[in-house]
């Protein structure tokens, strides 16, 4: 199974704004990872200092 053929049957195009859908899928994956990492790190409480 080729993903491009499946995409073409569903949406009729394999590019958006002149850029291949593989690029947009990778960009979306990176964006999701960055958002997840931000949510995790912003949710952490600071470590208490030892006296």
Secondary structure, 3 states (H helix, E strand, C coil): CCHHHHHHHHHCCCEECCEEHHHHHHHHHHHHHHHHHHHHHHHCCCCCCCC
